[in-house]
């Protein structure tokens, strides 16, 4: 269905004709060259009226400009959006420590973030009736994807996340604060944050527990996930077993704070030591019961302003070209008459 956002613009349609009637005709007072056939040319100009093709062309141009100014839009058929689901924000740590290669996938040690992308990406694809959003955090926290039903875009933005883009440190409190800001306007029973990190809060302006208290007040439920293996063997000299040693790569993980954040907000804390643990955790989170929300419909809109504007510009060019051709033809006829004389 075609609609105009500013239909009142069409009231200006008779404006050029009114101005033509009201304003006096332009008087040409400039000096003219004296030519032998001047008198005859002047007489022909006095009896000459504006050609009909010019009037029609200028009228069409004016109408096209009015249509463009009225902002025509095409409104499509209503599209029903899911009426149930949760508003679910994913906060993923992309600090420097997430490059630690202590996750085993198909017998190969890969960085933590790689494993997270694989598991969380599958989780995103399954949440068909939820609005999903993505927060990435390191030294700073930023919203990568607002709440949306477009799961493909959220997954793509997660896949494109790179280590260190948000800084090398970890701002857990700021990530929670940003999530609260995005979720507080949504229905109170649907606000869920899933926060995944491998360390402790080492940056930011808000302490994690302070942010958790605010989340509790705004009814944001937080599920926290601590990721990282308990043991990792470092290679010895020249990659051999000689001189190798076993270390705990998750010494910096602040499990106590993550547990308190979850408890304060009514969520749960999970520990993921390998990709299999991550899959089980997200499978459990996948069982969150959806809640009923108000039905929403969406009607796609497409602007057509460029079409009448483009037609008007094309007709203006045609009008100018027509005038040039008419003038050249008139000069050619005048020259022929003079030669005959």
VOLUM-539669 format. One record per residue (C-alpha): residue in one letter; x, y, z. Coordinates in pm, whole numbers, padded with zeros to 5 digits, always signed. Layout:
N
AXYZ ...
This chain:
341
X+00000+00000+00000 X+00140+00337-00105 X+00121+00623+00146 X+00255+00977+00169 X+00412+01094+00495 X+00356+01464+00408 X+00038+01472+00193 X-00020+01843+00268 X+00257+01922+00018 X+00007+01865-00267 X-00172+02185-00163 X+00116+02369-00334 X+00025+02223-00674 X-00140+02542-00817 X+00141+02769-00690 X+00326+02813-01026 X+00001+02903-01210 X-00096+03155-00940 X+00247+03318-00954 X+00225+03337-01334 X-00108+03522-01306 X-00010+03752-01018 X+00348+03851-01099 X+00410+04086-01395 X+00583+03952-01703 X+00957+04007-01722 X+01054+04310-01933 X+01373+04272-02134 X+01551+04609-02120 X+01889+04488-02244 X+02039+04631-02558 X+01989+04427-02871 X+02200+04392-03183 X+02062+04568-03488 X+01995+04326-03768 X+01816+04381-04102 X+01525+04159-04009 X+01488+04297-03655 X+01141+04439-03707 X+01006+04115-03853 X+01162+03909-03571 X+01017+04141-03305 X+00669+04111-03456 X+00692+03733-03459 X+00805+03729-03095 X+00512+03947-02985 X+00261+03702-03126 X+00448+03397-02998 X+00312+03211-02696 X+00479+02953-02472 X+00470+02619-02658 X+00228+02361-02522 X+00502+02100-02483 X+00692+02330-02247 X+00384+02391-02034 X+00310+02019-02009 X+00671+01928-01934 X+00708+02193-01665 X+00378+02083-01509 X+00494+01720-01492 X+00827+01830-01341 X+00648+02031-01075 X+00416+01739-00988 X+00711+01499-00964 X+00888+01735-00724 X+00571+01760-00513 X+00540+01380-00501 X+00905+01352-00389 X+00855+01616-00118 X+00544+01432+00005 X+00775+01135+00087 X+00599+00836-00071 X+00653+00503+00105 X+00534+00152+00032 X+00399-00027+00341 X+00412-00405+00312 X+00185-00668+00463 X+00200-00713+00843 X+00462-00959+00966 X+00390-01125+01300 X+00680-01139+01543 X+00712-01417+01800 X+00481-01353+02096 X+00687-01549+02349 X+01048-01569+02446 X+01311-01394+02652 X+01527-01088+02613 X+01864-01255+02634 X+02196-01072+02627 X+02522-01261+02581 X+02828-01097+02736 X+03149-01255+02604 X+03499-01185+02731 X+03743-01104+02448 X+04033-00988+02666 X+04388-01100+02598 X+04368-01404+02828 X+04101-01562+02602 X+04381-01652+02359 X+04505-01920+02600 X+04503-02247+02402 X+04372-02489+02668 X+04055-02607+02487 X+04071-02939+02306 X+03866-02971+01985 X+03918-03282+01773 X+04251-03352+01942 X+04384-03000+01881 X+04448-02736+02147 X+04270-02415+02045 X+04223-02075+02212 X+03934-02036+02454 X+03758-01784+02234 X+03748-02031+01944 X+03567-02287+02156 X+03330-02021+02289 X+03242-01905+01938 X+03163-02262+01831 X+02940-02348+02126 X+02771-02010+02171 X+02708-01985+01797 X+02506-02308+01806 X+02319-02179+02111 X+02228-01858+01928 X+02086-02052+01632 X+01856-02251+01859 X+01698-01952+02040 X+01430-01896+01775 X+01176-01713+01992 X+01414-01492+02190 X+01545-01146+02131 X+01921-01185+02142 X+02188-00923+02195 X+02567-00936+02218 X+02800-00748+02452 X+03176-00784+02406 X+03411-00672+02679 X+03778-00642+02762 X+03920-00324+02914 X+03597-00162+02788 X+03253-00307+02732 X+03051-00227+02422 X+02726-00337+02264 X+02804-00532+01949 X+02442-00625+01867 X+02124-00480+02024 X+01832-00704+02113 X+01698-00853+01792 X+01526-01157+01642 X+01797-01166+01373 X+01997-01460+01506 X+02210-01487+01193 X+02349-01137+01242 X+02422-01196+01611 X+02607-01517+01525 X+02805-01344+01251 X+02907-01059+01482 X+03020-01313+01740 X+03223-01501+01479 X+03390-01176+01372 X+03493-01080+01728 X+03870-01064+01763 X+04091-01095+02069 X+04204-00767+02218 X+03964-00546+02023 X+03822-00418+02352 X+04156-00413+02534 X+04368-00667+02719 X+04209-00636+03064 X+03867-00751+03191 X+03582-00514+03287 X+03316-00751+03421 X+03131-00482+03615 X+03105-00252+03314 X+02972-00539+03100 X+02697-00606+03355 X+02616-00234+03377 X+02584-00205+02998 X+02357-00510+02988 X+02133-00362+03259 X+02102-00042+03058 X+01982-00241+02756 X+01748-00473+02944 X+01578-00242+03194 X+01312-00125+02946 X+01206-00480+02864 X+00939-00684+03053 X+01063-00756+03405 X+01029-01135+03388 X+01223-01174+03064 X+01557-01003+03139 X+01842-01252+03120 X+02217-01201+03094 X+02462-01485+03025 X+02811-01365+03113 X+03117-01566+03010 X+03468-01484+03128 X+03799-01653+03207 X+03938-01407+03460 X+03876-01152+03731 X+03764-00789+03714 X+04079-00587+03640 X+03935-00277+03468 X+03626-00061+03445 X+03450+00192+03664 X+03190-00038+03824 X+03271-00321+04065 X+03110-00653+03964 X+02918-00701+04291 X+02795-00342+04281 X+02669-00404+03928 X+02507-00728+04046 X+02317-00538+04316 X+02185-00302+04051 X+02090-00600+03836 X+01895-00743+04127 X+01704-00417+04170 X+01615-00408+03801 X+01516-00779+03790 X+01797-00886+03557 X+01886-01253+03608 X+02253-01329+03547 X+02399-01667+03462 X+02777-01665+03491 X+03018-01904+03322 X+03384-01941+03417 X+03579-02084+03125 X+03929-02236+03124 X+04099-02567+03192 X+04240-02664+03532 X+04551-02820+03383 X+04763-02753+03078 X+05099-02900+02986 X+05351-02657+02844 X+05599-02799+02592 X+05963-02839+02683 X+06278-02753+02492 X+06222-02751+02113 X+05870-02884+02166 X+05985-03208+02332 X+05864-03350+02662 X+06199-03269+02824 X+06149-02970+03050 X+05769-02966+03006 X+05554-02879+03302 X+05190-02885+03404 X+05028-02557+03506 X+04684-02427+03601 X+04590-02172+03333 X+04280-02064+03526 X+04450-01923+03836 X+04314-01575+03757 X+03952-01693+03737 X+03752-01526+04015 X+03496-01800+04076 X+03387-01654+04409 X+03271-01326+04251 X+03100-01505+03965 X+02912-01725+04211 X+02799-01423+04416 X+02682-01239+04103 X+02467-01536+04004 X+02327-01587+04355 X+02238-01220+04400 X+02038-01208+04077 X+01868-01549+04097 X+02086-01710+03832 X+02345-01987+03846 X+02720-02022+03813 X+02871-02279+03577 X+03227-02396+03530 X+03342-02489+03179 X+03679-02662+03171 X+03646-02787+02814 X+03418-02752+02510 X+03204-03046+02628 X+03129-02864+02954 X+03036-02554+02755 X+02796-02755+02540 X+02626-02904+02846 X+02594-02563+03009 X+02434-02402+02705 X+02210-02705+02657 X+02087-02648+03013 X+02041-02277+02952 X+01852-02369+02636 X+01580-02518+02855 X+01484-02182+03002 X+01105-02159+02987 X+00983-01883+02753 X+00733-01633+02889 X+00438-01470+02720 X+00485-01118+02592 X+00257-00877+02413 X+00203-00963+02047 X+00395-00748+01806 X+00355-00696+01435 X+00593-00535+01192 X+00506-00377+00859 X+00810-00333+00635 X+00846+00011+00480 X+01028+00110+00163 X+01083+00467+00051 X+01005+00563-00310 X+01120+00926-00287 X+01410+00866-00525 X+01180+00765-00813 X+00981+01091-00863 X+01295+01290-00785 X+01491+01104-01050 X+01210+01147-01304 X+01198+01522-01231 X+01574+01558-01288 X+01552+01362-01614 X+01265+01581-01739 X+01455+01899-01647 X+01745+01779-01860 X+01499+01699-02142 X+01343+02047-02110 X+01682+02220-02136 X+01782+02003-02431 X+01451+02081-02604 X+01505+02455-02561 X+01855+02430-02707 X+01725+02240-03010 X+01439+02490-03065 X+01677+02787-03043 X+01923+02629-03286 X+01638+02556-03527 X+01511+02915-03499 X+01858+03057-03566 X+01899+02827-03863 X+01568+02948-04012 X+01661+03310-03949 X+01994+03265-04124 X+01823+03105-04423 X+01575+03396-04449 X+01856+03649-04440 X+02043+03471-04717 X+01731+03474-04935 X+01701+03848-04884 
